[in-house]
Protein backbone atom coordinates (compact mmCIF):
# COMPACT_ATOMS: atom_id res chain seq x y z
CA UNK A 1 0.00 0.00 0.00
CA UNK A 2 1.48 3.36 -0.93
CA UNK A 3 1.80 6.15 1.61
CA UNK A 4 -1.00 8.32 0.18
CA UNK A 5 -3.55 5.53 0.58
CA UNK A 6 -2.32 4.95 4.12
CA UNK A 7 -2.93 8.61 4.96
CA UNK A 8 -6.45 8.57 3.57
CA UNK A 9 -7.33 5.40 5.46
CA UNK A 10 -5.90 6.81 8.66
CA UNK A 11 -8.23 9.81 8.58
CA UNK A 12 -11.15 7.60 9.52
CA UNK A 13 -9.55 5.65 12.36
CA UNK A 14 -11.10 5.70 15.84
CA UNK A 15 -9.84 8.85 17.63
CA UNK A 16 -8.73 6.70 20.55
CA UNK A 17 -6.41 4.72 18.27
CA UNK A 18 -4.15 7.71 17.50
CA UNK A 19 -3.33 9.43 20.79
CA UNK A 20 -0.20 11.13 19.45
CA UNK A 21 0.63 13.00 16.28
CA UNK A 22 2.52 10.92 13.73
CA UNK A 23 4.62 11.57 10.64
CA UNK A 24 1.47 10.99 8.58
CA UNK A 25 -0.20 14.08 10.04
CA UNK A 26 1.13 16.36 7.31
CA UNK A 27 -1.80 16.52 4.91
CA UNK A 28 -4.96 18.55 4.80
CA UNK A 29 -8.04 16.37 5.25
CA UNK A 30 -10.91 17.16 2.86
CA UNK A 31 -14.50 16.54 3.97
CA UNK A 32 -17.29 16.52 1.37
CA UNK A 33 -20.43 14.44 0.83
CA UNK A 34 -23.17 14.26 -1.85
CA UNK A 35 -25.87 14.88 0.77
CA UNK A 36 -24.60 18.45 1.10
CA UNK A 37 -25.32 19.08 -2.58
CA UNK A 38 -28.85 17.67 -2.38
CA UNK A 39 -30.14 20.45 -0.12
CA UNK A 40 -31.62 23.32 -2.12
CA UNK A 41 -33.87 26.26 -1.43
CA UNK A 42 -35.13 27.04 -4.92
CA UNK A 43 -33.49 27.91 -8.22
CA UNK A 44 -33.45 31.60 -7.27
CA UNK A 45 -31.47 31.10 -4.06
CA UNK A 46 -27.77 32.09 -3.97
CA UNK A 47 -26.92 29.41 -1.37
CA UNK A 48 -27.14 26.72 -4.02
CA UNK A 49 -25.67 23.29 -4.76
CA UNK A 50 -23.67 24.97 -7.51
CA UNK A 51 -21.38 26.38 -4.83
CA UNK A 52 -19.93 22.95 -4.06
CA UNK A 53 -19.70 22.09 -7.75
CA UNK A 54 -17.71 25.29 -8.39
CA UNK A 55 -15.31 24.38 -5.58
CA UNK A 56 -14.88 20.84 -6.87
CA UNK A 57 -14.25 22.07 -10.41
CA UNK A 58 -11.58 24.49 -9.25
CA UNK A 59 -9.90 21.91 -7.03
CA UNK A 60 -9.70 19.49 -9.97
CA UNK A 61 -8.54 22.11 -12.47
CA UNK A 62 -5.81 23.35 -10.13
CA UNK A 63 -4.56 19.88 -9.28
CA UNK A 64 -5.22 20.47 -5.58
CA UNK A 65 -7.58 17.53 -5.39
CA UNK A 66 -4.48 15.31 -5.42
CA UNK A 67 -2.93 17.11 -2.44
CA UNK A 68 -5.67 16.53 0.11
CA UNK A 69 -6.72 13.40 1.98
CA UNK A 70 -10.36 12.59 1.24
CA UNK A 71 -12.19 11.50 4.36
CA UNK A 72 -15.49 9.86 5.25
CA UNK A 73 -18.28 12.19 6.40
CA UNK A 74 -20.66 10.76 9.01
CA UNK A 75 -24.00 12.13 10.08
CA UNK A 76 -23.64 14.09 13.31
CA UNK A 77 -24.96 12.60 16.52
CA UNK A 78 -27.55 14.62 18.41
CA UNK A 79 -25.20 14.49 21.41
CA UNK A 80 -22.74 16.67 19.51
CA UNK A 81 -25.41 19.06 18.26
CA UNK A 82 -26.87 19.49 21.74
CA UNK A 83 -23.66 21.03 23.04
CA UNK A 84 -24.45 24.01 20.81
CA UNK A 85 -28.24 23.83 20.35
CA UNK A 86 -31.38 23.18 22.32
CA UNK A 87 -33.37 19.99 22.00
CA UNK A 88 -36.38 22.06 20.99
CA UNK A 89 -34.40 23.51 18.07
CA UNK A 90 -33.44 20.08 16.75
CA UNK A 91 -37.01 18.86 17.24
CA UNK A 92 -38.35 21.86 15.32
CA UNK A 93 -36.04 21.16 12.38
CA UNK A 94 -37.23 17.57 12.22
CA UNK A 95 -40.87 18.55 12.60
CA UNK A 96 -40.65 21.24 9.91
CA UNK A 97 -38.79 19.19 7.29
CA UNK A 98 -41.18 18.64 4.37
CA UNK A 99 -41.81 15.34 2.65
CA UNK A 100 -42.12 17.26 -0.61
CA UNK A 101 -41.74 20.84 -1.73
CA UNK A 102 -40.38 23.51 0.60
CA UNK A 103 -40.92 24.74 4.16
CA UNK A 104 -39.73 28.27 4.94
CA UNK A 105 -38.18 29.05 8.33
CA UNK A 106 -37.64 32.70 7.48
CA UNK A 107 -37.54 34.85 4.36
CA UNK A 108 -34.30 33.32 3.10
CA UNK A 109 -33.94 30.01 4.98
CA UNK A 110 -35.94 27.13 3.56
CA UNK A 111 -36.03 23.37 3.97
CA UNK A 112 -36.55 20.77 1.25
CA UNK A 113 -36.82 16.98 1.71
CA UNK A 114 -33.01 16.65 1.51
CA UNK A 115 -32.22 19.39 4.02
CA UNK A 116 -32.05 17.36 7.22
CA UNK A 117 -29.47 14.94 5.87
CA UNK A 118 -27.39 17.83 4.53
CA UNK A 119 -27.53 19.66 7.88
CA UNK A 120 -26.58 16.60 9.92
CA UNK A 121 -23.89 15.68 7.38
CA UNK A 122 -22.29 19.16 7.41
CA UNK A 123 -22.13 19.10 11.19
CA UNK A 124 -20.82 15.54 11.04
CA UNK A 125 -18.00 16.68 8.78
CA UNK A 126 -16.97 19.35 11.29
CA UNK A 127 -17.01 16.77 14.10
CA UNK A 128 -15.04 14.20 12.11
CA UNK A 129 -12.50 16.84 11.05
CA UNK A 130 -12.04 17.84 14.68
CA UNK A 131 -11.47 14.22 15.70
CA UNK A 132 -8.95 13.67 12.91
CA UNK A 133 -6.94 16.81 13.63
CA UNK A 134 -6.94 16.45 17.41
CA UNK A 135 -6.12 12.75 17.02
CA UNK A 136 -3.11 13.54 14.85
CA UNK A 137 -4.36 11.86 11.70
CA UNK A 138 -4.35 15.14 9.76
CA UNK A 139 -2.52 18.40 10.32
CA UNK A 140 -5.53 20.48 9.36
CA UNK A 141 -8.85 20.05 7.56
CA UNK A 142 -11.31 21.80 5.27
CA UNK A 143 -15.03 20.97 5.25
CA UNK A 144 -16.44 21.62 1.78
CA UNK A 145 -19.99 21.32 3.02
CA UNK A 146 -23.28 23.17 3.11
CA UNK A 147 -25.58 24.51 4.42
CA UNK A 148 -23.37 27.01 6.24
CA UNK A 149 -23.75 27.49 9.97
CA UNK A 150 -22.51 30.69 11.54
CA UNK A 151 -25.89 32.47 11.70
CA UNK A 152 -27.61 29.56 13.49
CA UNK A 153 -28.09 30.50 17.14
CA UNK A 154 -28.60 28.09 19.99
CA UNK A 155 -32.33 27.96 19.32
CA UNK A 156 -32.96 29.43 15.86
CA UNK A 157 -32.18 28.78 12.19
CA UNK A 158 -31.60 31.90 10.12
CA UNK A 159 -29.52 33.39 7.32
CA UNK A 160 -29.26 30.19 5.23
CA UNK A 161 -28.03 28.34 8.38
CA UNK A 162 -29.68 25.55 10.39
CA UNK A 163 -27.08 24.31 12.88
CA UNK A 164 -23.79 25.94 13.76
CA UNK A 165 -21.06 23.65 12.43
CA UNK A 166 -18.09 25.58 13.83
CA UNK A 167 -19.61 25.92 17.29
CA UNK A 168 -20.44 22.21 17.33
CA UNK A 169 -16.84 21.41 16.39
CA UNK A 170 -15.28 23.81 18.88
CA UNK A 171 -17.35 22.46 21.75
CA UNK A 172 -16.44 18.89 20.82
CA UNK A 173 -12.76 19.81 20.99
CA UNK A 174 -13.29 21.25 24.45
CA UNK A 175 -15.79 18.84 25.99
CA UNK A 176 -14.79 15.53 24.37
CA UNK A 177 -11.09 15.93 23.62
CA UNK A 178 -10.34 17.98 26.72
CA UNK A 179 -8.66 20.98 25.13
CA UNK A 180 -8.48 24.01 27.38
CA UNK A 181 -8.57 26.86 24.86
CA UNK A 182 -9.81 27.10 21.27
CA UNK A 183 -10.12 30.06 18.93
CA UNK A 184 -12.85 30.67 16.37
CA UNK A 185 -11.94 32.94 13.46
CA UNK A 186 -14.73 34.23 11.21
CA UNK A 187 -13.84 36.09 8.00
CA UNK A 188 -17.27 36.00 6.34
CA UNK A 189 -18.66 39.33 5.13
CA UNK A 190 -21.57 38.86 7.57
CA UNK A 191 -21.21 38.82 11.35
CA UNK A 192 -21.34 35.30 12.82
CA UNK A 193 -24.13 36.16 15.22
CA UNK A 194 -25.06 32.54 15.85
CA UNK A 195 -21.53 31.56 16.83
CA UNK A 196 -21.36 34.57 19.13
CA UNK A 197 -24.72 33.64 20.65
CA UNK A 198 -23.52 30.11 21.44
CA UNK A 199 -19.98 30.85 22.60
CA UNK A 200 -20.25 34.24 24.34
CA UNK A 201 -18.78 34.28 27.84
CA UNK A 202 -17.22 30.84 27.49
CA UNK A 203 -13.76 31.61 28.82
CA UNK A 204 -12.35 28.58 26.98
CA UNK A 205 -13.11 30.26 23.63
CA UNK A 206 -11.79 33.35 21.88
CA UNK A 207 -13.71 34.46 18.80
CA UNK A 208 -12.22 37.01 16.41
CA UNK A 209 -14.02 38.35 13.36
CA UNK A 210 -14.46 41.18 10.94
CA UNK A 211 -17.65 41.89 9.03
CA UNK A 212 -19.26 44.56 6.91
CA UNK A 213 -21.36 46.93 9.03
CA UNK A 214 -24.10 48.02 8.92
CA UNK A 215 -25.17 44.86 7.17
CA UNK A 216 -27.12 41.66 7.80
CA UNK A 217 -27.63 40.45 10.51
CA UNK A 218 -27.04 43.92 12.03
CA UNK A 219 -25.28 42.56 15.10
CA UNK A 220 -21.87 42.29 16.73
CA UNK A 221 -21.31 45.90 17.70
CA UNK A 222 -23.22 46.43 20.94
CA UNK A 223 -21.51 45.24 24.12
CA UNK A 224 -19.91 42.01 22.90
CA UNK A 225 -18.72 39.61 25.57
CA UNK A 226 -15.12 39.78 26.73
CA UNK A 227 -14.18 36.71 24.67
CA UNK A 228 -15.34 38.35 21.43
CA UNK A 229 -13.07 40.51 19.23
CA UNK A 230 -15.56 41.92 16.72
CA UNK A 231 -14.26 44.38 14.13
CA UNK A 232 -16.99 46.02 12.04
CA UNK A 233 -15.77 47.47 8.74
CA UNK A 234 -17.54 49.80 6.33
CA UNK A 235 -18.63 48.79 2.86
CA UNK A 236 -15.87 48.83 0.25
CA UNK A 237 -13.13 47.96 2.76
CA UNK A 238 -10.28 46.30 0.89
CA UNK A 239 -7.49 43.88 1.69
CA UNK A 240 -5.26 46.57 3.15
CA UNK A 241 -7.95 47.49 5.69
CA UNK A 242 -8.51 43.86 6.62
CA UNK A 243 -4.80 43.12 6.99
CA UNK A 244 -4.44 46.15 9.25
CA UNK A 245 -7.16 44.97 11.63
CA UNK A 246 -5.84 41.41 11.63
CA UNK A 247 -2.42 42.70 12.69
CA UNK A 248 -3.76 45.26 15.17
CA UNK A 249 -6.69 43.34 16.69
CA UNK A 250 -6.74 39.65 15.87
CA UNK A 251 -3.13 38.58 16.18
CA UNK A 252 -2.40 40.22 19.55
CA UNK A 253 -5.56 38.66 21.00
CA UNK A 254 -4.75 35.24 19.58
CA UNK A 255 -1.16 35.38 20.82
CA UNK A 256 -2.28 36.32 24.33
CA UNK A 257 -4.93 33.58 24.35
CA UNK A 258 -2.59 30.81 23.06
CA UNK A 259 -5.29 28.61 21.51
CA UNK A 260 -4.73 24.88 21.41
CA UNK A 261 -6.76 24.65 18.20
CA UNK A 262 -8.18 27.10 15.66
CA UNK A 263 -11.56 26.81 13.95
CA UNK A 264 -12.25 28.95 10.89
CA UNK A 265 -15.66 30.05 9.68
CA UNK A 266 -14.42 30.43 6.13
CA UNK A 267 -16.77 32.74 4.30
CA UNK A 268 -15.58 34.04 0.94
CA UNK A 269 -18.37 36.56 0.30
CA UNK A 270 -16.11 39.48 1.24
CA UNK A 271 -14.52 38.95 -2.19
CA UNK A 272 -14.79 41.96 -4.48
CA UNK A 273 -16.69 39.92 -7.09
CA UNK A 274 -19.41 38.77 -4.68
CA UNK A 275 -22.65 40.69 -5.02
CA UNK A 276 -24.01 39.63 -1.63
CA UNK A 277 -21.47 41.85 0.08
CA UNK A 278 -19.70 45.13 -0.62
CA UNK A 279 -16.17 44.41 0.52
CA UNK A 280 -13.13 44.21 -1.74
CA UNK A 281 -11.00 41.21 -0.81
CA UNK A 282 -9.19 39.05 -3.37
CA UNK A 283 -7.66 35.59 -3.23
CA UNK A 284 -4.30 36.94 -2.03
CA UNK A 285 -5.99 38.35 1.07
CA UNK A 286 -7.41 34.94 1.99
CA UNK A 287 -3.96 33.42 1.48
CA UNK A 288 -2.41 36.06 3.74
CA UNK A 289 -4.98 35.53 6.51
CA UNK A 290 -4.58 31.77 6.29
CA UNK A 291 -0.81 32.09 6.58
CA UNK A 292 -1.08 34.29 9.67
CA UNK A 293 -3.50 31.86 11.32
CA UNK A 294 -1.24 28.93 10.49
CA UNK A 295 1.65 30.75 12.17
CA UNK A 296 -0.41 31.15 15.34
CA UNK A 297 -1.46 27.49 15.16
CA UNK A 298 2.14 26.39 14.71
CA UNK A 299 3.23 28.35 17.77
CA UNK A 300 0.44 27.33 20.11
CA UNK A 301 -1.69 24.51 18.67
CA UNK A 302 0.61 21.99 16.97
CA UNK A 303 -0.68 23.38 13.68
CA UNK A 304 -4.24 22.23 14.38
CA UNK A 305 -6.85 24.02 12.24
CA UNK A 306 -10.33 23.00 11.09
CA UNK A 307 -11.87 25.28 8.47
CA UNK A 308 -15.57 25.08 7.55
CA UNK A 309 -17.18 26.69 4.51
CA UNK A 310 -19.60 29.52 5.24
CA UNK A 311 -20.55 32.10 2.59
CA UNK A 312 -19.35 32.85 -0.93
CA UNK A 313 -21.86 33.20 -3.75
CA UNK A 314 -20.03 34.32 -6.86
CA UNK A 315 -19.17 30.85 -8.10
CA UNK A 316 -15.94 31.72 -9.88
CA UNK A 317 -14.61 33.80 -6.98
CA UNK A 318 -15.69 31.14 -4.49
CA UNK A 319 -13.89 28.35 -6.32
CA UNK A 320 -10.71 30.38 -6.69
CA UNK A 321 -10.76 31.56 -3.08
CA UNK A 322 -11.35 28.12 -1.58
CA UNK A 323 -8.57 26.70 -3.75
CA UNK A 324 -6.19 29.43 -2.56
CA UNK A 325 -7.16 28.82 1.08
CA UNK A 326 -6.78 25.04 0.83
CA UNK A 327 -3.51 25.28 -1.11
CA UNK A 328 -2.14 27.39 1.71
CA UNK A 329 -3.35 24.94 4.36
CA UNK A 330 -1.86 22.01 2.46
CA UNK A 331 1.50 23.75 2.10
CA UNK A 332 1.92 23.86 5.88
Residue, then its C-alpha position, 0 to 999 in steps of 0.5 A: x500500500x502506498x503512503x498516500x492511501x495509508x494517509x487517507x485510510x488513517x483519517x477515519x480511524x477511531x480517535x482513541x487509536x491515534x493518541x499522538x501525532x505521527x509523521x502521517x499528520x502532514x496533509x490537509x483532510x478534505x470533507x465533502x459528501x453528496x448529501x450536502x449538494x442535495x439540499x436546495x432552497x429554490x433555483x433563485x437562491x444564492x446558497x445553491x448546490x452549484x457552490x460545491x460544484x464550483x469548488x470541486x471544479x476548481x480543485x480538480x482544475x488546479x490539481x489540488x484535489x491530489x494534495x488533500x486526503x479525502x475522508x469519510x463524512x458521518x451524520x452528526x450525533x444529536x449528542x454533539x449538536x446538543x452542546x451548541x443547540x437546544x433539544x427544541x431547536x433540533x425537534x423543530x427542524x425535524x418537525x418542519x422538514x417537508x416530505x415534498x416541496x419547501x418549508x420556509x423558516x424565514x424569508x431566506x432560509x428554507x427546507x426541502x426533503x433533503x435538508x435534514x441529511x445535509x444539515x446533519x452531514x455538514x455538522x458531522x464533517x466538522x465533528x469528524x474533522x475535529x477528531x482527525x486533527x486532534x487525534x493527529x491523523x491530519x494536520x488540518x482540515x477543510x469541510x467543503x460542506x453546506x448549508x453554512x452554519x454561523x448564523x444559526x443560534x442556539x435555538x434558531x435557524x436563520x440566514x441560510x443556516x440551520x445548525x452551527x457547524x463551527x460551534x459544534x466542532x469547537x465544543x467537541x474539541x473542548x468537551x470531548x477531547x479535553x482541550x483548554x482553549x480554542x479560537x474561532x476565526x470568522x472572516x465571512x462578510x456577515x457577522x457570525x451572530x449565531x456563533x457569538x450567541x452560542x460561545x459568548x462568555x465561554x472563557x475557553x473560547x476566543x472568537x475574532x471576526x471582521x464583518x461589513x457593518x451596517x449589514x445583515x444580521x445587524x449585530x456584533x457591535x453592541x456590548x460584545x462579551x469579553x471573549x469576542x473581538x468583533x471588528x466592524x468594517x464599512x462597505x468597500x473595505x479592501x485587503x489593506x484594511x482587513x490586513x491592518x485589523x488582523x495585525x492590530x486586533x486579531x493577532x495580539x488577542x490570539x497570541x495572548x490567548x494561546x489557543x490549542x486549536x483554531x476553527x475557521x468560519x471560512x466565508x468568501x463573500x467578502x470577495x470583491x466579485x461577490x454581489x451579496x457583500x460590498x467588501x473588496x478582498x481578493x484571493x491573495x488576502x485569503x492566502x495572507x490571513x490563512x498564513x497568519x492563522x497557520x503561524x499562530x497554530x504552529x506556535x500554540x496549537x501543533x498546527x491544528x486548524x479545522x476550516x468550515x465553509x460559510x458564505x461565498x456566492x459568486x461561483x468563480x470567486x468562491x472556487x478560486x478563493x477556496x482553492x487558494x485557502x486550501x492550497x495554503x493549508x496544504x503547504x503547511 
